[in-house]
Amino acid sequence: MKPLFYFISVFLFTSFSSSATQSISVLAKHPIWLKLGHYKNQPTTISYITNASFFIADNGRNDPVAELKATIHAFNNQPLTQCRYPARYQWLKEQGLTFSMPAAECPKLQQWREQQAIHSVSLVFASGYMSNPASLYGHLLLKLNRSTESKNKLLDYSINYGAHVPDNENGLVYILKGLFGGYKAGFSDQLFYRHQHNYGEIELRDLWEYTLNLNERDVAFIANHLWEILGTEFDYYFADENCAFHLAQIIELVIGDQLTSESSPWVIPATIFSRLNTATYQEQSAVKKVTFTPSRDTVFSKYVQSLSEKELSFAKQIFAESAVLKSKSFLALPVQSQKAIIGALFELVQVKQIQKQTPVKISELKNALIQARLKLPMGENKVKFQFTQQPPHKGQKPSNSSISAMHTAEQTQYTMGFRLSYFDTLASDIARIPFSNLEMLDTELMFTNGETYINKIHLLDLESFNPNQLSWANESKWSWKINVGFDRQPALCRTCKRSFVMGGAGQAWQFSNNTLAYSLINGYLGDLAKNSHFYDSSVEVGIITGTDSGIKLRASYEKSFLNAKNPAQTKLELAVPINQDIDIRLAVTHANSAMWQLKLNYYWQ
């Protein structure tokens, strides 16, 4: 009875009329109360929310006890406060508190929450997007499902968390402020179909939806809290205080601390889905089902793959000259073939219109396709595409620790490595951009003859090989790479090392699902080995190939333009996955001599 007596005494002292089964101090330390205020864990209890208007108490941002007292006081004296903080009101009543004011009518909240009832919650992963630095790692959305079989799916809500970036922001400023702070961020709600259109139809990103296995009370509790925090502001940090961290914390209101760790200096969206897949809720899996939504580009690829060689030949001819649709040879094709060709070209037209390529030609082609299709019998070909894309929780984990042995003609060395994130071209492609490299803070220490050296620090290593799969459709994508850092080059000479910034651009060609060839022109600036200048340039050609089992191989040849005396550098690297967390790499690099390396990688998050 002591807690109840203490609690009642406090309220009598402060003229409150509520009663409760727990003391204020105990309630203020409750994990749910701290999450409702978005307070950080010890040693500091300051809230991630930065605008003072969110808090009722003057010092509520850094004092959960004061905020709780002020909240209870407000619920006892200002009934409309219930409409501003419905999750706080719901949770405090569930803890046994009663308030002197009756339940308030909240028409705006009821319209938002109940006009079409929210019956479930989903977390949505949008795959990475190499054209936007903030989207390299993918993006995470919260989806409030309101649709049913008889209700319109267009009315589902989505909750987005993002930085407030001014229009036409300088790219360098954007990166620096994103990494080191400088932007405010917040939650916003929008009808989900708009996000789906933007990600799937414009940015051509695949979506995976994880529908959560929550009961009616917890769905309502999440919806109530989202209502509270719409319009609030946070400080934005790309690495850790990002969309993945803050949206996952919303889910942790009802499943506990299973998704985030405040001690981690980085939070990657795919990591949240790996943890979510193993999370539990009321002794069951927290995930009810996973649904894949292909992008327009993925759907078009399926259409093309479904065409026979002859049908694809006609598609190419029609794209070049739409009059082929009226030719005797096309009209002699079986109706099902004509429908398949026109269907594939309709998908291509959609992609081209999104890319705003040759609008006049595409408009003429579209009109010709419509006319040709109207002459065919009604009904679509009964083709149901099977998409084989794997969900993000099955992908390789983003961080990496490694050990390796390196051998040259002069010595054998050993290394220990650490990579912050995320994947390289020989990693698994699951839920990632194939034939791409996205590595940040890739480091290695080298041990030889009792001495320890820094072997490599690559701050940023990006590669995007955009294959021109549809050169017949005037598709011309650039491949590019950026690398910043320091490394040793034992294949060039024993003491060779460089500190550099490099960039490259070129073209790539894909020959199958697993094989791609590329050609790049590279430029270097910095303290370069075997170079009397601070600059250099080179031509690089290579091939990346693999098997369906996940074994991958990359071979490259790079020759300097400006330092003809330097030998060309040839690299060959083979990756053999052991399981989702481990792979073995065998690499050989040859310039003036050969350097062999056998590496064991362990991936974690």
Sequence and secondary structure as in RCSB ss.txt:
>XXXX:A:sequence
MKPLFYFISVFLFTSFSSSATQSISVLAKHPIWLKLGHYKNQPTTISYITNASFFIADNGRNDPVAELKATIHAF
NNQPLTQCRYPARYQWLKEQGLTFSMPAAECPKLQQWREQQAIHSVSLVFASGYMSNPASLYGHLLLKLNRSTES
KNKLLDYSINYGAHVPDNENGLVYILKGLFGGYKAGFSDQLFYRHQHNYGEIELRDLWEYTLNLNERDVAFIANH
LWEILGTEFDYYFADENCAFHLAQIIELVIGDQLTSESSPWVIPATIFSRLNTATYQEQSAVKKVTFTPSRDTVF
SKYVQSLSEKELSFAKQIFAESAVLKSKSFLALPVQSQKAIIGALFELVQVKQIQKQTPVKISELKNALIQARLK
LPMGENKVKFQFTQQPPHKGQKPSNSSISAMHTAEQTQYTMGFRLSYFDTLASDIARIPFSNLEMLDTELMFTNG
ETYINKIHLLDLESFNPNQLSWANESKWSWKINVGFDRQPALCRTCKRSFVMGGAGQAWQFSNNTLAYSLINGYL
GDLAKNSHFYDSSVEVGIITGTDSGIKLRASYEKSFLNAKNPAQTKLELAVPINQDIDIRLAVTHANSAMWQLKL
NYYWQ
>XXXX:A:secstr
 HHHHHHHHHHHHTT     SS HHHHHTSHHHHHHTTB  TT   BSB  GGG SSTTTTT HHHHHHHHHHHH
HH TTHHHH HHHHHHHHHTT   SS     HHHHHHHHTTT  EEEEEEE   TTSGGGTT EEEEEEE   SS
S GGG EEEEEEE   TT  HHHHHHHHHH  EEEEEEEEEHHHHHIIIIIIS   EEEEEE   HHHHHHHHHH
HHHHBT  EEE SSSSSHHHHHHHHHHHHH SSS  TT S   HHHHHHHHHH EETTEESEEEEEEE  HHHHH
HHHHHHS HHHHHHHHHHHH GGGGGSHHHHTS HHHHHHHHHHHHHHHHHHHHHT SHHHHHHHHHHHHHHHHT
S SS            GGGS  SEEEEEEEEE SS EEEEEEEEEEEE TTS  TTS TTEEEEEEEEEEEEETT
EEEEEEEEEEEEEE  B TTGGGT    EEEEEEEEEE TTT TT EEEEEEEEEEEEEE SSS EEEEEEEEEE
EE TT SSSEEEEEEEEEEEE TTS EEEEEEEEESS TTS  EEEEEEEEE SSSEEEEEEEEESSSEEEEEEE
EEEE 
